[in-house]
Amino acid sequence: MAVESTAPQTQTPQIPEQTYSELTVRALVSGLLVGSLIGASNVCIGLKIGWTFGASITAAVISFALFKAMSGMLSRPYGAKENLITATAGSAAGTMASAGGFVACIPALELYLRETQGPGHDLTYLQLVIWAIAIAFLGVFFAVPLRKQMVVREKLRYPSGTAAAETIRAMYSSGEEAVKKAKILFYGALAAAVIKILVSIKPLGLGHFSDFSLDDIGLTSVAILGIPLASLRMGISLSPMMLGAGILVGNKVGWSLFLGSILAWGVGAPILVDTGIVVPKDPNNVYLAAFRWLLWPGVALMVAAGFASLAMQYKTIGNTFGSFKKLIQGRKVEAQAGDEDDAPDPFPIKWWAVGMVFATTLTTVLAQVYFNIPAWMGILAVILSFLIASIAVRATGETDINPVGAMGKITQVVYGALDPGQIPTNLMAAGITAAGASQSGDLMHDLKAGYMLKVSIRKQVIAQLVGVIVGVFTAAAVYRLLTAAYQIPGDDFTGPAVMAWHAMAQLLADGIKSLPAHAMTAATIGAIIGFAMPFVAKIKGVGKWLPSPIALGIAFMVTPYSALSMWLGAVITSYYTKKDPDMVDRYGASMASGLIAGEGLMMVVVAIMLIFGVSWIS
């Protein structure tokens, strides 16, 4: 949750000057620890709702509170610049859930392999780790040459990066607030973990409290066109993770999820079954049968809205290519007013060149070895990914929204034309683009904070690279644990982003014949609505009443239990915001992060117990 400072620059709290190197072992270790834990929970929540959340501010707050508590044992103070190195390493590690493809392209590829070749053709853990490092490194090196133009010259806002810098300044002005936020996060995580383990213990019989519909509280006569609500998964999940996600996504997205869930599962699914368009094999699981139909209008709505939003950013795209021209001119560009860049220790151009060649070569070779993607297509994917990531970096700098999904879909369309019918090529080429957009956007926020706090660019990039390397081991391990214990996509992890990527690749490979009966009509309507919504939202006085098209589409692909629970979290937060907006603004994100991390980490523990055959765990 990015919070922009409204105080004038002259009133910004001053922090003590740090006289020693900010790239310390303690800064890296604390950031990697927090980032890896958040990355683990991001894999869980990403496979549930298709979104992941940042780790930068959380890593900064927790590490500050930890070292403040240990201040009497430290040989020197834990400085503000060290804190930003912690945040940089933590955000890099936490982002590996999405940058590594563990919530989208990787499970989508493995779903395709299971469908076409049967079980047992998944990537190994080592393959996952090496591939994720290669493509994430690309994203890091994509960002480095763009920093000067976008952060220094154009001074793009990068709201999350600005918020991180302001948070660090505030903590070093008055540290008690950070300690309180860390305590709230810890207690929220502890409560969420306890709730998750209690509902997972079979003998306690509390499992039905995690997901319940009106049927479960005695209103058994409640049905829609004769379909019991439990069969539609219509109800509320008292999942701390979902409630925490609802706190973070906000009121508009929460109500958009509510509306989409009612339209899809309260109206659409019953009509589909009643008219015979969808015939469920199991009357107690209408959700699964209807899902395979409803995902198409949901995907179409999301993709079309993403492309429309991208089209509306034509100035952003034009400015991006204008930046390329200035970068190419390089030394010929005269210094401009406001160009002063007093951040020390720039990243050496030779290091960047070596890193870029290494990451490109490794990605291209692995793409050919693992996925049979020809070398020229791999190199083209890297070049295309750099251009697209540059647009994403500017978009997130201006709006704080990194359009990773839309960026990936562009590559899917390109490779659908270049290599038709090849779903692995389609998915993994797009995975390169998504990783580039994800990691470059993440690093650029940190570089913005570093520019504000005068932190070494070289050391931030090193911290980001270390975060990628360490974070991927945790993210890949959690992903493999979950796939060993659960079916993905499945009842516990519906994988909306997985299904969106898989559906797009399948449609490009097989054409409209791959769609269920009448789904093409619904997809067309969804695409028209999705494409129109961003334009209509620009009309004065209209935008605030329109739902979020992305959230609306997501609701067609997650269980109503999850969507309505996020709505509940958003509604509760809205209620308390009206009563005490300052309290919610200061502590809401900490509580939400704790709830997500606590349940996410306990889900990993439960998965391990399931793998080892613990009989009293469900």
N, C-alpha and C positions, 0 to 999 in steps of 0.2 A: 504494500500500500504506500504509494509515493505521496509525501506531504511536502508541498512547496513552502519555503519560508517567505513570509510577507514583510519581514523586517528589512529596513534599509541596510545596504552593505556596510555603512559606517557603524551600525549598531551590532554587527556580528561579533559574538564573543571571541576574544583573543585566546589563543592557546599557546602554551609555552613552546619555545623553539627547541627542536630536538637536535642534539649535537652528535648523535651516533647514527650508524646506518639503520634504516627502517627495515631492511630485509634480514630479519633475525629468525633464528630457529623457532623461538617461542611464538612469533607472529605467524609463521607458516603453519606450525603444528596446530595451534588453536583454530586457525581458519580452516585447515583441512579436516580437523575433527568435526567441527560444526557443519561444514559444507558437506562432508560425506554423510552425516546423519540426515541432513535435509535432502540430499540427493536420494537416499534410501526411501524416505517418505514420499519424495516426488515421483519415484517409480510407481509406488502404490497408488497415489492419487491420480497420477497421469493415466494409468490404466483403468481407473474408475470413471473419470470425468473428462479426460482429454486435455486437461490443463496442468501446468506445473507452476510453482511459485519461486520467487527469487530468494537468495540466501544472504545477500550482501549486508543489509542492515542488521539482520538477525545475528550474523557472525560478529559484526562490530559490537553490538550491545552485549552479547553473552561474554565475549572475550574481555571487554572492558570491565564488566562486573566481576569476572573471575580474577583478573589480575589486580583489581582494586581490593578484593577480599584477601589477596596474597601479598599486598603491598609491603608488609613488614618483612617478608621473606625475600624480596627482590633486591638484587644488587644495584639496579637502576630503574627509574620509572618506566612504565609501559606507555610509550608516547603516542600521540595522535597519528603520526605518520606510520608507525608500526600497526596501529589499529586499522588503517586503510589497507595495508598489505594483508592483514588478516581478512578483511572484507573481500579483497580481490581474490585471494586463494579460495576463500569459502564460497564465493559466488560461482567461480569456475567449477569447483567440485559439485556444487548443488545443481548446476545447469546440465551436468552430464546425463541426467535422466532423459532430457529432451535432445541435447546435442548428439548423444550417442545413438539416438533412434530407438531407445528402449520403450517408448510409449507410442510409437507410430510405425515407422518403416520396418524395423526388425520383426516385431510380432506380426505385421502384415505379410512380410515375406514368409515367415514360418507357417502362417495360416495357409498361404498358397501352396507351400511344399507339402503340408499335411493333406491338403485336398487333392493334390495331383500325384504325389509319390508315397503317401502314407506316413505314419509316425516314424520317428527316428532319423529325420533328415534336417534337424535343427543345427544351427551353428554351435560350435564348441565355445566354452567360456573364453579360451585364449583367443579364438577368432573374433569374438565380440569385443574383447579388450583392445586388440591391435587395430581393428577397423575403426572403433570409436575414437581412439587416440589420433589416428591419421586424419580423419575428417574434422575433428575438433581443432587440431592444430591448424588446419586450413583457415578456420574461422578466426583464430587468434591472429594469424599473419595477414588475413584480409584487412583487419582493423587498423594495424599499425600505420600504413601509409595514409590512411584517411583522417587520422587524428588532427594533423596540423590544419587542414582545411575546415573541418567540421567543428572542432572544439575551439581552436585558437582564433581562426579568422572569422568564421561565421557565428561562433559562440552559440551554437545550438543548445537548447535548454537541458536535454537529457534529464528529465525530472527525477528518475530514480537515483541517478548519480548525484544530482544536486542535493536530493534529500539525504543521501548517505553522507555527503560532506557536511551538511548542516547538522545532521545528527551527531557526528563526531565532534564538531565544534561545540555543540551544546553539552555533550557529555563531559568534555574537558573543561567546561565552564562550571557545571554543577553535576557531579557524578551520581548523586543519590537517585536521580530520575532513572538513569540507566540500570542501576541495581534493582530498582523496583520493577522495571520492565522485564529484566531477566528472571526475577522471582515469579512474576505472573506467568511468563512463558514456561518455566519449570513446573509450576503447580498445575498449569493447564495440561502439559504433556503427561505428568504423573496421573492425573485424573483420567485422561483419555486412555492411557495404557491399562489402567486398572479396569475400566469399563470394558475394554476390548477383551481382556483375558477372562473376565467374569462371564460375558455372554458366550465365550468360546468353550467353556467347561460344561460338557454334556450333563453331568449329574446335577448341576445346579438348576438346569431347566430354564435358563434365562435367555436362551437364544432367540425366542420369538419376540423379545422386547427390542431386538436390534432392528428388525424390519416388521412392521405390523400395519395391516389395513383395517378398515372399519369392521371387517369380518372378525378380526382377532379380539375386538372388544365387545362382542356380543351382538352386533348388528348384522347377523348372518343373512338377513333378507335383502341387504343392500347389494344391488347388482346393476349392471348397465346392459340392457338388451339381453338379460339372462346370463350374463357373464359375471361371475364373482369377482370382486375387486382384487382379491388375493391372486387370482389367475392373471390379472393384468399388472401385477406388482404395484397397484395403486394404493399409496399410503405414505407413511412417514418412516424414515430410517433414523433412529436415534443414534446416529453415528457421529461421534465427536469430530471426526475428519470432515464429514460433509457439512456439519454446522460451522466448523472453522472456515471451510472454503466459502460458505455463504457470507461470513463476516467480511472476508477479503474482496469478494467480487462485487459487493455493493447492492443497493436497492434495485436499480434498474435491471441489472443482469438477473437478480433473484426473481423479480416479477416476470421477466422474459422466460425464465426456466419454468415458472409456474404456468404461464400461458401456453408454452409449447407442450408441456406435459399433459395439460388438459385437452388440447387440440389433438395430440397424437394418440394418447392412451385412453382418455375419457370419451373422445368422440370418434376418432379415426379407427382405432382397433376394433371396437364393437361393431361399427358399420361394416368393416371389411369382413368380419366373421359372419355377421347377419346376412350379408348379400352373397356369401359363398366365394368371394374373391380370395380370401384366406381360409384354409381349412386346417385347423390345428390337429395334430396327431394326438396330443394330450390335452384334454379339456381343462386340466389344472395348470396348464402352462400356455395360455393363449399369448402371453408376452413374446415368447420365443418365435412363434409362428408369425406374428404380426411384425416383429422387429425386422425380419428379412425383407419385408415390403416397405415399411415406414422409413428405413434408413435412406432410401433413394430420394424422396423429397427433402429429407433433412440434409443429406450431403449436397444436393443441388442448391438448396437455399444458402448453405454456408459458403460453397465455392463461388457462387455467383456474387454474393455479397462481398467476398474477399476481392474478387476481380473488379467489382464496381468501386470499392474503396481505393483500390490501387489506381484505377483510371482517374479518380478524382484528385489523386496526388500527382497529376501530370507536372505540376511545377516542381514538386520534390524530385521527380525523375529527371526533369530538365536540369535542375540544379546539380543533381548527382553527376550527370555527364559533363556539366560545366566544370565541376570539381576535377574530373578526370583530366580535362584539358590543362587545368592549372597544375595538376600533379605532374603531367608529362613535361610541361614547360620547366618545372622545377626551379633551378637556380636563376632562370631568366625573370622570374616573377619578383618585382620590386617589393620591398617591405611596405605594408599598408598601415594606416593609422589603426591602432588597436591590435596590431599583430604581435605585440610583445609576448614572448613565451618564456617566462622565467622559471619554468619547471626544469629542474636540473637533469643531467644524465640522459639524453635521448637514446633511443634504441638504435644501435649501430646498423647502418644500411647493409653492411656485409653480413651481419648476423641475420637480418631479415631475408636477404637473398638466399642464403644457405638454408634457412628454415623453410622458405617458400618452395624451393626446389625439392627439399627432402619430403615435405608433406605432400606435394603434388606427385612425386615419384611413388611414394609409399601408397597413396590412395589409388593411383592408376594401376599399380601392380596388384594390389589386393583386390581391386574391382575385377580384374581379369581372372585372377586365381580363384577367388571365392564365388563370383557371380557370372563368370564368362562374358564380362563386358569388354569389348575390344579396346585396345589401348587408346586409339584415337577418340573413341567415345568417352573414355575416362578423362582424358585431357580436356576435351570439349566441355565435359560436366564441370570440371574445375574452373575453366574460364567463365562459363555461364554462371556458375555459382558466385564468382567474385563480383560480376556485374549485378546480380540479383541481391547479394548480400550488401552491396554498397547502397542500394535503394532501401533495404531494410534498416541499415544503420542510420540513414537520414530520417526515415519514418519514425523510428523509435526516439531519435533525438528531438523531433518536433512534437510527437504525440505521446511518448512513453509506451506505445504499442508496437511490438515487434511482429510484423505479419508473417511469421514463419510458415504457417499453414498455406497461405496464399502463394508464398514464394516457392514452396515445394510443388504446388499444383502446376505452376508455370513450367517447371522442369518436366513434370509428368506429361504434360501436353506435348512438349518439344520431343521427348523421347518416344512418346506414343506415335509420333510421325516418323522419327528417324529409324526406330527399330520396332515396328508394329508387331503386336502379338507376344512380345517378350516382357512378361510381368516382372521378373527379377531385375532386368535392366531398368525398367520404368521406376520401380520402387527405390532401388538403391542409388540411382543417379539423382533422384529427387532427395534422397537421404543426405547426399553430399551438400546439396543446396540448403536444406533445412539446418544442417549442422553449421554451415558457414554463417547463415543468418543468425542463428542462436548464439554462437560463441562470439562472433564479432560484435553483435549488439550488446551482449553482456560486458565484454571488455571495454567497449566505448563508454558505457556508464561509469565504469571504474576509472577510466582515463579522465573523464570529466571531473570526477571527484578529486583525482590526483592533481589536475590542473588548478583546482580551487585551493588545495592544501599544499601545493608545491612539493609533490612527492615525485621521486625518480621514475621516469617512464620505463627505463630499462628494468628496474626492479619490479615494477608492476607487471610487466610482460612476463618476466621470469616467474613471478608468483602465479600468474594465470596459467602458464604452461605446467607448472608443478601441480596446480589444482586440477587441471585436466587429467594428468597422468595418475594422480592418486584417486581422484573422485571416480574415475571410470571403473576401478576395481570393485568399489562398493556398489555402484549402480548396476554393473553387469552381474555381480554376485546376487544381488537382490532380485534382479529380473529372472535369473536362472532358478533361484529358490521358488519364486512365485509360479513359474511355468512347470516346475516339478510337482508342486502341491495343488495347483489349480489349472482348470482349462481357461486359456486366454485366446480369444474372447470367450466369456462364459458368464455364469450367473453372478459370481463374485466380482469379476473384473470384466465389465462389458466392453471396454476398449473402444470408445467412440472414435478417437483419432485413428486407431488401427483399422476400424471398419471403413472410415472415410477414405483412407489411403488405398486400402484393398479394393474398395468399390470403384474408385477412380481408375486404378490400374486395370481392373477387370473390364470396365466399360470401354476403355481405350483399346484393349486387346481383342475383345469379343464383339464389341458393338452393342446395339440396343437389344439384341437377342438374349443377352445375359440377364436382362431385367425380368422380374416376375410380371404376370399379366397386369396390364393397366398401370404399372409403376412408371412407365415412360410419361404418361399423361401427368401423373402426380409430380414427377421430377421436373417436367417443363413448367408447371405452375409454380413449384418451389423456386426454380431458377429465376422466373420472371419477378416473383415477389422479392427474392433476395437481391436481385440486381437493382430493383427500383428503390428499395428501402434506404440505402445511403444517400441517394439523390433527394428523395422526399424529406429525409431528416434535415436537409439543409434549409428547408422552407422555414421561415421565421415563425416561431411559436408552435411548430409541429413536431420537431425533433424530440423534445422532452417527453412526448406522449407515445412515441414509437418504441417498440421493444428492440432489444439488441438482436440483430439477425443471426449472429453467431450463436448466442445462447438459445435462441429459438430453435435453431437447427440441432444443437447439441441435445436438446430435450427430446428429440425424436429418436435418439440413439443411446440414451442412458435410461435405466429403470426409473419409473416415477418415484420410487423410494429415494433414490439419490437426488433427483432434480428437486423434489418437493422438500427434501431436507435442507438443501442449499438455500431454497427460498425461505424456509423457516429461519435459518441462520441470518439471512439478510433482513428479514422482517424484525426479528428480535433486536438486531443492531440498529435498525432504523428507529425503533421505539426508544432505545436508550440514547440515541443521538439527539432526539428531540428533548429528552430530559436533561442530558448532560453531554453536550457535544465535545467539550474539552476532554472529558474522561475517555470517550470512545476514540477520539483522535489520538490521544497519547498512548492508550493501552490496548486498543482493539486489535491491532496487528500482532502484538505480542501474544495475546490470548489465542488468537486464531492460529498463529504459527505453532504454538504449543499443542493445541488440539490436533492439528494435522500431523505434526511430528510424532506425538505420543502414540496415536493409533497406528500410524504408518509403521513405526518401528516395532510395535507389538504384533502387527500383522506378519512381519518378517519372522518373529519368534514363533508365532503360531504355525507358519508355513514350515519352519524347521521341525517342529514337533509332529506335524502331519507326515512329513517325509520319513521320520523315524518311527512312524506307526503308533504314536501315543493314542491309546484308545479312547481316552476321556476328553479329547479335544475335537471340536467340529469346525 
